[in-house]
Amino acid sequence: MEVKVIARIENDYKEKFGIPRQSGLVKSSLSKITFEPEFRDGNAVRGMEGYSHLWLLWQFSENMDAGWSPTVRPPRLGGNVRMGVFATRSPLRPNPIGLSCVELDHMEYGDEGPVIYVKGADLMDGTPLVDIKPYVPYTDSHPEAESGFAGDVFDHHMKVEISDELLEEIPKEKREAVLEMLAQDPRPGYQKNNERIYGIEYGDMNIRFRAEDCRITVTDVERRDREQEKNQGQSSTSYGDKKV
């Protein structure tokens, strides 16, 4: 079976650490889906605007050559308990395919063909998509479904503390997504060092934080664009108030 990459996703998740563990957990994070040239036909998305949510099928592109194991150790179980790979959503699968349910925010049409904007994705920036399907509530929603071991560990939210000064360093349109992401406690389940400072790359920011009990405390927000401006200023020769 030949599987083609039909599109790629663009968002602020620049590395695996910090990506939500499941889709829909960080509802405010916006992602852009751009089709590959072969599939930039507006007819292919005709009727899509009538749906509120979509299924994304995608490749674990960072794990394509990692192989698979019949059992894996889910990080949220502390990394010490083995579960069957088909009872988890581990990327270490025989076929490295992921499945995510996202909210359709809006669509645009331009030189890149139809472009889809979605919320709540749990994909890293640049991830290739192999299919998009509509979410249909009357068949896809099962409120009575059992969650297995996942139901005991994923419903966990941390209180996020951040000073007004550091909050100002985060662009207004991204603040809610950043706070939602941190509230999920992005640390692996086996890392519970209260003294350690963790860092997450999100967009052009490096967000540093410490975690203790049920609280996340943001300790610093570094903006790469600010650092570049600073470095450029330091590398120039200064004469009085002028930089040459």
MARMAR-650082 format. One record per residue: x negated, y negated, z negated of N, C-alpha, C, CB in turn. Coordinates in steps of 0.05 Angstrom, whole numbers, padded with zeros to 5 digits, always signed. Atoms other than C-alpha are relative to their C-alpha. Glycine has a CB too. Layout:
XYZXYZXYZXYZ ...
***
This chain:
-00017+00024+00000+00000+00000+00000-00018-00025+00000+00019+00000-00024 +00015+00025-00002-00028-00067+00021+00015-00022-00016-00004-00009+00029 -00011+00022+00016-00016-00123-00030-00014-00026+00008-00003+00006-00031 +00011+00026-00009-00025-00194-00005+00003-00021-00022+00013-00009+00026 -00002+00023+00017-00039-00255-00047+00018-00020+00015-00027-00013-00008 -00019+00018-00014+00020-00301-00030-00003-00029-00010+00029+00009-00005 +00001+00027+00011+00005-00361-00075-00021+00000-00023+00027-00010-00010 +00017+00003+00023-00039-00387-00131+00012-00021-00019-00029-00008+00008 -00011+00018+00020-00022-00423-00195-00021-00020-00009+00011+00016-00024 +00018+00021+00011-00053-00488-00220+00012-00010-00026-00003-00023+00021 -00009+00010+00026-00049-00510-00292-00024-00008-00017+00018+00020-00015 +00021+00010+00018-00089-00533-00353-00014+00022-00015+00012-00019-00019 +00014-00022+00014-00110-00464-00377-00025+00008+00016+00019+00025-00003 +00025-00003-00014-00182-00464-00355-00016+00025-00008-00017-00024-00003 +00013-00024+00009-00204-00403-00394+00020+00018-00014-00024-00007-00020 -00019-00019+00011-00172-00340-00423+00008-00007-00029-00011+00028+00001 -00006+00007+00028-00178-00363-00496+00019-00024-00001-00026-00006-00015 -00020+00021+00003-00117-00404-00513+00025+00004+00017-00012-00026+00007 -00024-00005-00017-00070-00377-00459+00021+00013-00018-00008+00017+00025 -00021-00013+00016-00003-00359-00491+00000+00030+00005+00028-00012+00007 +00001-00029-00002+00002-00285-00505+00024+00011+00016+00001+00012-00028 -00023-00008-00016+00069-00281-00470+00011-00025+00014+00022+00013-00018 -00013+00022-00013+00107-00324-00421+00023-00011-00016+00009+00008+00029 -00023+00013+00014+00157-00374-00448-00006-00010-00028+00022+00019-00002 +00006+00009+00027+00121-00386-00514-00008-00029-00001-00023+00017-00011 +00006+00028-00002+00093-00453-00493+00017-00012+00022-00032-00005+00005 -00020+00007-00020+00153-00481-00458-00006-00027+00014+00027-00003-00013 +00005+00026-00011+00125-00551-00445-00023-00001+00020-00005-00020-00022 +00023-00001-00018+00065-00529-00405+00009+00003+00029-00020+00022-00008 -00009+00000-00028+00075-00545-00331-00021+00012+00018+00006-00029+00009 +00018-00012-00020+00044-00504-00275+00010-00005+00028-00003+00031-00006 -00006+00004-00028+00042-00514-00201-00007+00025+00016-00015-00025+00012 +00005-00023-00017+00049-00457-00151-00001-00009+00029+00023+00021-00004 +00004+00007-00028+00021-00468-00082-00004+00025+00017-00025-00019+00003 +00001-00023-00017+00031-00417-00027-00025+00000+00018+00025+00002+00018 +00021-00003-00019-00025-00390+00016+00010-00008+00028-00011+00030+00001 -00009+00011-00026-00023-00418+00088+00020+00019+00015-00023-00005+00017 -00017-00019-00015+00009-00354+00116+00029-00001-00010-00011+00028-00003 -00026-00002+00011+00069-00362+00070+00013-00028-00006-00001+00016-00026 -00010+00027+00005+00082-00437+00072+00024-00007+00018-00022-00021+00004 -00024+00004-00016+00149-00430+00106+00023-00006-00019+00007+00026+00017 -00021+00009+00018+00205-00468+00072+00024+00020-00001+00010-00027+00007 -00022-00019+00000+00255-00414+00093-00004+00022-00021+00002+00012+00028 +00006-00022+00019+00220-00365+00045+00010-00006-00028-00029+00006+00000 -00010+00007+00026+00246-00403-00015+00028-00011+00001-00019-00021-00013 -00027+00010-00002+00314-00421+00011+00019+00013-00021+00011+00005+00029 -00018-00010+00021+00365-00414-00046-00013+00002-00027+00010+00026+00008 +00013-00002+00025+00312-00413-00100+00008-00021-00020-00030-00001+00004 -00007+00022+00018+00334-00480-00129+00025+00006-00016+00004-00025+00016 -00024-00007+00015+00398-00446-00152-00006+00016-00025+00018+00015+00018 +00008-00016+00023+00360-00406-00204-00014-00017-00021-00018+00024+00008 +00014+00015+00021+00335-00431-00271-00026+00013-00008+00018-00001-00025 +00024-00014+00008+00281-00378-00282-00009+00019+00023+00005+00016-00026 +00012-00017-00021+00234-00336-00239-00018+00021-00013-00016-00017+00020 +00020-00020+00008+00194-00272-00246-00025-00005+00018+00011+00029+00004 +00025+00002-00014+00121-00279-00226-00015+00026-00003-00018-00024-00010 +00018-00024+00000+00080-00217-00207-00027-00010+00009+00012+00023+00018 +00026+00012-00005+00006-00232-00208-00022+00020-00007-00003-00025-00017 +00023-00017+00005-00063-00203-00211-00016-00009-00024-00018+00001+00025 +00019+00006+00021-00107-00199-00272-00027-00003+00013-00001+00023-00023 +00023+00004-00018-00161-00228-00228-00026+00000-00015+00003-00027+00015 +00025-00001+00016-00212-00233-00285-00006+00028-00009+00003-00019-00024 +00004-00028+00010-00205-00158-00299+00002+00020+00023+00020+00007-00021 -00004-00018-00023-00203-00129-00228-00018+00024-00001-00005-00016+00025 +00020-00022+00000-00265-00086-00239-00005+00011-00028-00026-00010+00012 +00005-00008+00028-00257-00073-00314+00008+00029-00005+00015-00018-00018 -00010-00028+00004-00225-00004-00305+00023+00001-00019-00023+00017-00011 -00023-00003+00017-00171+00023-00350-00005+00022-00021+00025+00005+00016 +00001-00021+00021-00161+00066-00412+00028+00008-00007-00016-00011-00025 -00027-00008+00008-00101+00107-00434+00009-00013-00025+00001+00030-00003 -00008+00015+00024-00103+00071-00500-00016-00026-00002-00005+00018-00026 +00013+00026+00004-00119-00001-00518+00005-00009-00028+00010-00021+00021 -00003+00010+00027-00126-00041-00581+00011-00029+00001-00028+00000-00015 -00012+00027-00002-00077-00100-00581-00012-00019-00020+00030+00002-00003 +00012+00019+00018-00110-00162-00611+00019-00008-00023-00008-00025+00014 -00018+00009+00020-00047-00180-00649+00005+00021-00022+00027-00006+00012 -00001-00020+00021-00052-00114-00687-00027+00002-00014+00008+00028+00012 +00025+00001+00014-00120-00134-00712-00024+00012+00015+00002+00014-00026 +00021-00011-00016-00159-00100-00657-00010+00027-00010-00023-00018+00001 +00009-00026+00012-00164-00035-00698+00020+00022+00004-00005-00004-00029 -00021-00020-00004-00100+00001-00679+00003+00005+00030+00027-00009-00012 -00003-00007-00028-00095+00039-00613+00029+00006+00007-00018+00024+00007 -00026-00006-00011-00032+00040-00572-00003+00008+00029+00019-00025-00002 +00001-00008-00028-00016+00071-00504+00001-00024+00018+00023+00019+00006 +00002+00023-00018-00033+00024-00447+00027-00008+00011-00020+00005+00022 -00026+00005-00011+00037+00031-00419+00021-00009-00021+00010+00024+00015 -00017+00011+00021+00066+00011-00486-00009-00029-00007-00001+00018-00025 +00010+00026+00005+00028-00055-00483+00000-00016+00026-00028+00001-00012 +00003+00017-00024+00016-00113-00435-00030-00007+00004+00016-00026-00003 +00029+00004-00003-00059-00105-00436-00008-00003+00030-00015+00024-00012 +00009+00002-00028-00096-00127-00373-00016+00024+00010-00017-00025+00002 +00016-00023-00008-00137-00062-00373+00018+00023+00009-00018+00009-00024 -00020-00018-00011-00088-00024-00329-00010+00014+00025+00026-00015+00005 +00008-00012-00025-00094+00025-00271+00002-00019+00024+00017+00025+00005 -00004+00021-00020-00066-00030-00227+00002-00026-00016+00025+00005+00018 +00000+00025+00016-00083-00099-00256+00021-00020+00008-00028-00013+00001 -00022+00017-00008-00015-00130-00246+00014-00010-00025+00020+00016+00019 -00015+00012+00022+00019-00178-00293+00028-00009+00008-00016-00025-00011 -00028+00008-00005+00092-00198-00300+00007-00021-00020+00019+00025-00002 -00008+00022+00017+00117-00264-00327+00026-00012+00008-00022-00022+00000 -00025+00014-00005+00184-00298-00334-00005-00030-00006+00023+00012-00016 +00006+00029+00003+00179-00374-00324+00026-00016+00007-00023-00009+00017 -00023+00018-00006+00228-00432-00321-00007-00017+00025+00006-00018-00024 +00004+00016-00024+00236-00466-00254+00007-00029-00007+00019+00010+00024 -00004+00028+00007+00226-00540-00266+00010-00016+00024-00026-00012-00010 -00009+00014-00025+00230-00569-00195-00017+00010+00023-00001-00031-00003 +00014-00008-00025+00207-00559-00123-00005-00025+00016+00016+00021+00016 +00007+00022-00018+00173-00605-00074-00008+00012+00027-00023-00017-00012 +00007-00008-00027+00160-00601+00001-00019-00021+00011+00025+00004+00018 +00019+00019-00011+00099-00632+00035-00019+00015+00019-00015-00014-00022 +00020-00012-00017+00036-00616+00073-00008+00028-00008-00025-00018+00001 +00006-00027+00010+00025-00554+00030+00024+00019+00002-00010-00001-00028 -00024-00016-00001+00094-00528+00047+00016-00003-00026-00007+00030+00005 -00014+00002+00026+00141-00513-00011-00018+00004-00023+00023+00021+00000 +00016-00002+00025+00109-00524-00079+00019+00003-00023-00019-00025-00003 -00018-00007+00022+00141-00495-00141-00013-00009-00026+00007+00030+00000 +00010+00007+00027+00133-00525-00211+00015+00015-00021+00002-00031-00004 -00013-00017+00020+00147-00479-00269-00011-00007-00028-00005+00030+00006 +00008+00004+00028+00144-00483-00345-00002+00027-00014+00020-00018-00015 +00002-00024+00016+00122-00430-00395-00017+00022+00011+00027+00010-00005 +00017-00021-00012+00071-00393-00353-00023+00008-00020-00013-00009+00026 +00022-00010+00017+00018-00350-00388-00023+00010+00018+00010+00023-00018 +00020-00006-00020-00030-00349-00329-00023-00020-00001+00012+00002+00028 +00023+00018-00002-00100-00378-00323+00000-00015+00026-00026+00016-00004 +00002+00016-00024-00113-00433-00273-00013+00016+00023-00015-00026-00006 +00011-00014-00023-00125-00403-00204+00009+00028+00004-00029-00001-00001 -00009-00027-00002-00091-00337-00217+00016+00005+00026+00017+00008-00025 -00015-00006-00025-00066-00304-00152+00027+00014-00006-00017+00018+00018 -00027-00012+00002+00008-00287-00146+00004+00019+00023+00022-00021-00001 -00006-00019-00022+00031-00226-00106+00030+00001+00006-00010+00027-00008 -00029+00001-00007+00106-00238-00110+00014-00019-00020+00013+00029-00002 -00017+00017+00016+00160-00284-00137+00029+00010+00004-00002-00030+00008 -00027-00010-00002+00230-00259-00153+00018-00017-00019+00002+00030-00007 -00018+00014+00018+00291-00293-00184+00007+00016-00025+00026-00008+00015 -00010-00012+00025+00310-00279-00256+00030-00001+00000-00012-00015-00025 -00029-00002-00001+00382-00255-00258+00010+00009-00027+00009+00020+00022 -00007-00005+00028+00412-00259-00329+00017+00025-00004+00014-00023-00011 -00019-00022+00006+00467-00207-00321-00013+00028+00003+00024-00001+00019 +00015-00026+00000+00416-00152-00305-00026-00001-00015-00005+00008+00029 +00026+00002+00012+00351-00179-00333+00000-00005-00029-00016-00021+00014 -00001+00007+00028+00374-00201-00401+00012+00022-00017+00016-00027-00004 -00009-00021+00018+00382-00149-00456-00004-00008-00029-00014+00027+00007 +00004+00010+00027+00391-00183-00524-00002+00022-00021+00023-00019-00007 +00000-00022+00019+00401-00116-00558-00025+00018+00001+00024+00018+00004 +00023-00016-00005+00334-00089-00534-00018+00001-00025-00016-00010+00024 +00019-00003+00021+00283-00062-00584-00028-00010+00009-00001+00029-00010 +00025+00012-00007+00215-00096-00586-00024+00017-00009-00003-00027-00013 +00023-00017+00008+00173-00038-00614-00018-00015-00020-00016+00008+00025 +00018+00012+00019+00111-00059-00652-00003-00030+00006-00027+00014+00001 +00004+00029-00007+00109-00126-00614+00019-00018-00015+00004-00003+00030 -00019+00016+00014+00171-00150-00649-00008-00008-00028+00026+00014-00002 +00009+00005+00028+00135-00149-00716-00023-00020-00001-00009+00025-00013 +00024+00016+00001+00075-00191-00695+00001-00025+00016-00023+00016+00009 +00001+00023-00017+00093-00242-00642+00016-00023-00010+00010+00008+00027 -00017+00021+00011+00144-00282-00682-00016-00014-00022+00027+00010-00009 +00018+00012+00020+00090-00323-00717-00007-00028+00008-00025+00018-00005 +00006+00028-00007+00084-00398-00718-00016-00013-00022+00026-00016+00006 +00017+00015+00018+00031-00441-00751+00009-00029-00001-00030+00003+00007 -00004+00029+00002+00040-00512-00777-00025-00013+00011+00006-00008-00029 +00022+00014-00013-00004-00558-00735-00003-00028-00012+00003-00002+00030 +00006+00027+00011-00037-00618-00769-00021-00013+00018-00010+00003-00029 +00018+00015-00016-00070-00671-00727+00003-00030-00007+00005+00005+00030 -00001+00028+00007-00088-00743-00743+00011-00016+00023-00028-00010-00009 -00010+00017-00021-00057-00800-00705-00022-00008+00019+00012-00026-00012 +00023+00008-00017-00126-00819-00679-00006+00022+00020-00025-00005-00017 +00006-00022-00018-00138-00750-00649+00024+00004+00019-00006+00025-00015 -00023-00003-00017-00067-00747-00622-00001-00019+00023+00026-00003-00016 +00002+00020-00021-00080-00810-00583-00020+00009+00022-00010-00026-00012 +00019-00010-00020-00137-00773-00547+00013+00019+00020-00023+00013-00014 -00014-00019-00017-00086-00725-00517+00021-00016+00017+00015+00022-00016 -00020+00014-00017-00046-00752-00457+00028+00006-00009-00003+00007+00030 -00027-00003+00011+00027-00763-00477+00015+00023+00013+00015-00026+00004 -00015-00021-00014+00053-00716-00424-00009+00028-00007-00001-00004+00029 +00011-00026+00007+00010-00659-00452+00000+00006-00030-00028+00002+00011 +00001-00003+00029+00018-00669-00527+00017+00023-00009+00008-00025-00014 -00018-00021+00010+00078-00624-00536-00010+00028+00007+00028-00004+00012 +00011-00026-00008+00046-00567-00497-00024+00008-00017-00008-00001+00030 +00023-00006+00017-00018-00572-00537+00008+00009-00028-00019-00025-00002 -00009-00008+00027+00019-00570-00603+00014+00027+00000+00019-00022-00011 -00013-00026-00002+00061-00511-00580-00021+00022+00002+00019+00000+00024 +00021-00020-00004-00001-00474-00558-00015+00006-00026-00020-00010+00021 +00014-00004+00026-00036-00485-00625+00018+00014-00020-00010-00027-00011 -00019-00011+00019+00026-00466-00664+00002+00031+00003+00027-00012+00003 -00001-00029-00005+00021-00396-00633-00024+00014-00013+00001+00006+00029 +00025-00010+00011-00047-00387-00668-00015+00016+00021+00006+00018-00025 +00013-00014-00023-00090-00371-00607-00023+00018-00008-00010-00021+00019 +00022-00018+00008-00143-00334-00648+00007+00029+00004-00008-00006-00029 -00005-00029+00000-00150-00259-00636+00007+00009-00028-00024+00015+00011 -00010-00009+00026-00117-00220-00692-00022+00009-00018+00018+00023+00004 +00022-00009+00017-00184-00194-00716-00019-00022-00008-00016+00022+00015 +00016+00022+00008-00214-00263-00724+00016-00018-00019-00010-00017+00025 -00014+00016+00020-00190-00295-00789-00019-00014-00018+00018+00019-00016 +00020+00015+00015-00250-00335-00810+00010-00029-00005-00028+00000+00014 -00011+00026+00006-00222-00396-00846-00020-00023+00003+00011-00001-00027 +00020+00021-00001-00288-00433-00842-00009-00006+00029-00025+00008-00016 +00009+00002-00028-00299-00424-00767+00015-00023+00015+00003+00026+00015 -00013+00020-00018-00286-00481-00718+00003+00013+00028-00017-00026+00001 -00006-00012-00026-00252-00455-00655+00003-00023+00020+00025+00017-00001 -00004+00019-00021-00249-00491-00588+00015+00011+00023-00027-00011+00010 -00017-00008-00023-00198-00488-00532-00004-00020+00023+00030+00003-00008 +00000+00017-00023-00207-00515-00462+00028-00002+00011-00020+00011+00022 -00027+00004-00011-00141-00546-00439-00001-00025+00018+00021-00003-00023 +00003+00023-00018-00142-00590-00377-00028-00011-00001+00021-00022-00006 +00027+00012+00002-00199-00639-00385-00008-00004-00029-00001-00027+00014 +00005+00003+00029-00200-00631-00461-00012+00025-00012+00026-00006-00014 +00010-00022+00017-00238-00588-00510+00011-00006-00028-00032+00001+00000 -00014+00005+00025-00194-00583-00571-00012+00019-00021+00031+00005+00003 +00012-00015+00021-00228-00560-00635+00018+00001-00024-00028-00011-00008 -00019-00003+00023-00190-00533-00695-00011+00021-00019+00027+00008+00010 +00005-00019+00021-00195-00495-00760+00027+00012-00008-00015-00013-00024 -00025-00013+00008-00142-00445-00783-00003+00011-00028+00007+00023+00020 +00000-00010+00027-00125-00428-00854+00029+00006-00009-00013-00020-00020 -00026-00009+00008-00065-00389-00881+00020-00004+00023+00010-00016-00025 -00020+00005-00021-00006-00416-00840-00003-00028+00012+00029+00004-00010 +00005+00027-00009-00038-00481-00819-00023-00001+00019-00006-00018-00024 +00021+00006-00020-00078-00503-00758-00007-00030-00004+00009+00006+00029 +00009+00028+00003-00119-00567-00769-00018-00007+00024-00014-00004-00027 +00017+00009-00023-00146-00602-00707-00022-00018-00011+00018-00016+00021 +00023+00015+00011-00216-00628-00722-00012-00019+00021-00021+00020-00009 +00012+00017-00021-00235-00659-00655+00014+00004+00026-00031+00004+00002 -00010-00002-00027-00210-00673-00585-00021-00014+00018+00028-00013+00003 +00020+00011-00018-00265-00683-00533+00012-00001+00029-00026+00017+00000 -00010+00004-00027-00245-00711-00465-00024+00000+00019+00016-00026+00003 +00022-00002-00018-00291-00691-00408-00004-00026+00017+00003+00023+00019 +00003+00024-00015-00275-00754-00369-00012-00022-00016+00028-00009+00011 +00013+00019+00017-00294-00796-00429-00030+00006-00003+00014+00000-00028 +00027-00008+00003-00358-00757-00437-00016-00007+00025-00003+00030-00006 +00013+00007-00025-00375-00768-00364-00006-00030+00001+00016+00009+00024 +00003+00029+00000-00364-00842-00371-00023-00008-00019+00026-00014-00008 +00021+00005+00020-00408-00842-00433-00028+00006+00010+00006+00015-00026 +00026-00009-00011-00464-00803-00399-00009-00018+00022+00002+00028+00009 +00007+00018-00022-00462-00848-00338-00010-00026-00011+00024-00004+00018 +00009+00025+00012-00468-00908-00383-00027+00002-00012+00020-00009-00021 +00026-00004+00012-00527-00879-00420-00022+00003+00020+00002+00024-00019 +00021-00005-00020-00563-00860-00357-00007-00025+00016+00009+00022+00019 +00006+00025-00015-00559-00930-00327-00019-00017-00016+00026-00015+00006 +00018+00019+00013-00610-00984-00342+00015-00025-00008-00024-00006+00018 -00015+00023+00010-00583-01040-00385-00017-00025-00002+00012+00007-00027 +00012+00026+00002-00602-01113-00378+00020-00019-00012-00010-00010+00028 -00019+00017+00013-00566-01154-00429+00027+00013-00001+00002-00027+00014 -00027-00011+00000-00491-01144-00420+00006+00014+00026+00020-00021-00005 -00005-00011-00026-00499-01117-00349-00014+00028+00002-00009-00019+00022 +00011-00026-00005-00511-01045-00327-00006+00002+00030+00018+00023-00009 +00008-00002-00028-00549-01033-00262-00004+00029+00008-00026-00017+00004 
***
